């Protein structure tokens, strides 16, 4: 059974930083891509950043230059470093990984990030 557990969320002032972590357990292959998605109230869930098993990352334009995704494959852990946070970054952040077909299939329960102005 695949499990993903996020941590590191919280309340921060605009301009501040947070580091999210996602630890995995179960039969996750080190070859799976991993990603962070977020969902703000009343909004659809959106992909924020993804990273392949080889370390190639992709960051959505709205956070590019402020957020960095990284992974420790030996620990099956992915991180999201968030700097220069803005109120519009407020959302529940979800960790996800893919199945063997490349679809985002496995999700954590999410961690709340709130940025005050």
Secondary structure by P-SEA (a helix, b strand, c coil): cbbbbbcbbbbbcccbbbbbbbbbccccccccccbbbbbccccccccccccccccbbbbcccccccbbbbbcccccbbbbbbcccccccccccccccccccccccccccbbbbbbcc
